[in-house]
Amino acid sequence: MRLLIQRVAEARVEVGGEVKGRTGPGLLVLACAMAGDTEEVVAPLAAKVSKLRIFEDAAGKMNRSVLDVSGGILVVSQFTLAADTRRGNRPGFSAAAPPETGRRLYEQFARELSALGIPVETGVFGADMQVHLVNDGPVTIWMDTEDRG
């Protein structure tokens, strides 16, 4: 899976003007299942995200996790993270998992985070969504379960 993780003061996702998911202080995680990804990558990835020390401690150092700060996570599916821009001007998305696999792994990822005791909300898989966020820091982290070149 490929993730773009943003530390946020707040974030929400809307579909057709209706709020479908939101979080206060915590993380916005844009998630893309890649071709070849399996269920085995999801739990370790969720655990890694939950323990990622990107929140400031009392000394102002990034030393606390979303669990440590009792933050929430908004998970939004975003197949465009699989974009291949090496040729031409139109990105290719063939590296993304097929939609049925992508949905299954995306939903499993959200469930795994929730099972760790984190308040989790999601967008709507495959929908045209508007994501609103206040990036805190800004802190943005790229995470990929494999080195894909």
Protein Blocks (a to p, Z undefined) as FASTA:
>chain_A
ZZdddddfbdcddeehiafbdcdedddddddddehiafklmmmmmmmmmmoccbccfkop
afbdfklnopacdddddfklmpcfkgojbdcfklpccfklmmmmmmmmmmmmmmnopacd
dddehiacddddddehiacddddfbdeZZ
